[in-house]
């Protein structure tokens, strides 16, 4: 059975957990997830990313949810809480990561439900996110009631290119869709 729980600043100090989180991010990027990184992905970049997440968690501006199955991290989702006085009602959903071995199991939906509950617990009534246009993520968010605010063409450099694009010398860019949900 998969369990989802928020991680505390104390919990993320565990080196074994940190290693599993590193592997999860690597798995996501290597399988084509558009989560801000491109290949090749250096270990130092992964470590720097998670240090930033842990710092935000320590500061109280981020909720980090972890999905675990039989002692293994199979997914995470983050809720970045706006700390500005004019934005204390909103939060941004970030880095919904599901390990390739756990995809198509409903885990993404479960993580999003947990994110929404964490937002309610933090007294946030507006959630925003961005996702690769036309992705499985966008389909999930739409099915959960998120509305499209707009999209931007050529927003991100593709993580993994197709065979045709790989033969081209020009980079491949993908559009991003911004979405929101009122809780």
N, C-alpha and C positions, 0 to 999 in steps of 0.2 A: 504494500500500500504506500502511496505517495503522501507525504505530509508537507505542508507549507507553513513556514514560521518566519517571523521577523528575526533578523540577526542583530545582536547587540554589539557595541564596541568591544566588549570583552570577548565575545565569541569569535570575532574575526581576527583575534590575535593568535588563534590556533594555526600553526604552520601547516598542518594536514588539510584544514579547511581552506586556507589560502591557496594551497596547491590545487585543490579541486576547482576552486573558482577560476584560477589561471587556465586550467584545462578546459573548462566550460567556455570561456571567452575564445580560446584558440579554436575549439570545435565549431563555435558559431561562425567565426570569420572564415575558417577553412571550408565550411559548407555553404558559403555564399551569403550569410546574413549581412545586411547593410546596417552595421552598428557603429560606424565611424572609423573603421580600420580597413586597410588593404593588405594584400599579401605582397611580399613576405612580411610576417608579423614577428618582430623580435621579442624575445623574452623580456627585455628591459622595458619595452613599450607596454606590455601586459602588466608588468609589475608597477609601472608608473600609474597606469589607469586605476588599478585596484587600490593603490595608496591614496589616490584622490577620492575614491569612493569611501574608503575607511575614514579619511579625514572628515568628509561631509557627514558621515554617520556619527562620528564623535561630536561634531558641532551641532547635531540635531536638525540639520537641514535636509536630511535624506532618510528615507525608510528603505531598507534592503530586505527583500523577502527571498527566502531560499526554499526550493522544493527539493526534497530528499527522498530517495528510495533505497532501502536496505543499506543505509549508511553512505550512500553516494549522492553527491549533488547532481541533480538532473535538470535544474532550472533556477533562474533568478528573475526578479523584476525589481525595478527601483521606482520610488516615488520621490521626486525632488520637490520639496516644499518651498514655495516662494516665501521669502522672509521679509520682503519689502512691505512697508506699511499699507501700500495701496493694493497689495496682492495676497494678503493673508488668507484669502478665500480660495486660492487656486494652487494647483500643483501640476507638475509635468511627469507623465509616465515615461520612463526611460529604460532602455536596455532589457527588454523582455527577451530572455535567452532560454531556449529549450534545447537540451542536448539532442543530437541527431537520433540517438537510440530511443528517445522518449517522445519524439514528434508524432503527431496524428493520434495522440492518446487523450486529448482533452486537457493536457497540462497547461497549454497557453491560456485557455479560457479560465482554468482554475486560478492561475497566477493573476490574471486580470481581475477576477472576482475578489481575490485577496487584496490587490492594489486598491480597488474601489472601497473595500471595507477599511483599509488603512487610511484612505483619504477621508472617509466619513469620521473615523476616530480622531483624526487631526483637524476636524471641523472645516474641511475643504469641500467646496460645492462645485468647483469647476476643474475638470481634468483636461489637459491638452497633451498631444503627442504628435510625433511625425513618424512616417513610415514610408518605405519604398512603394511608390505607386504601383498598384496591381498585384502586390505581394499577398502571400497567405496571411500575413499580419493584417493588412488592410481589410481583407475579407473577414477576419476574426473581429476586428474592432467594429466594423460596420454591423456585424451580426449582434454585437453587444450594445448597439444604440449610439455609437460614436458618429458624429456628423462631420462631413468634409467642410473645412473652412477654406481650403484652396490648395493648389499645387504649384510647384515650381519646377520647370524643366531643367535638365542638366545640373541638378543640385549636388549629386554625389558621384564620385568616381566609382565605377563598378569594382566590386571585390574580386569576383571571378568572372572572367570574360568567356564568351562562347568561342568555339573553334574559329568561326569566321572572324570575330573581333580580334582574336589572338593573332590572326594572320595580318591584321592591319597594324600600321605603325601609329595610328592615332588612338588616344584613350577613349574608353566607352564611359559615357555618363548616363545616370539614371535620374528620373524625376522623383520628387518627394511630395507626399500629400500630408498636409496638416489637418488634424482632426481634433474634435473636442466633444466633451460630454458634460452635461449639467447633471449633477447628482441630486 
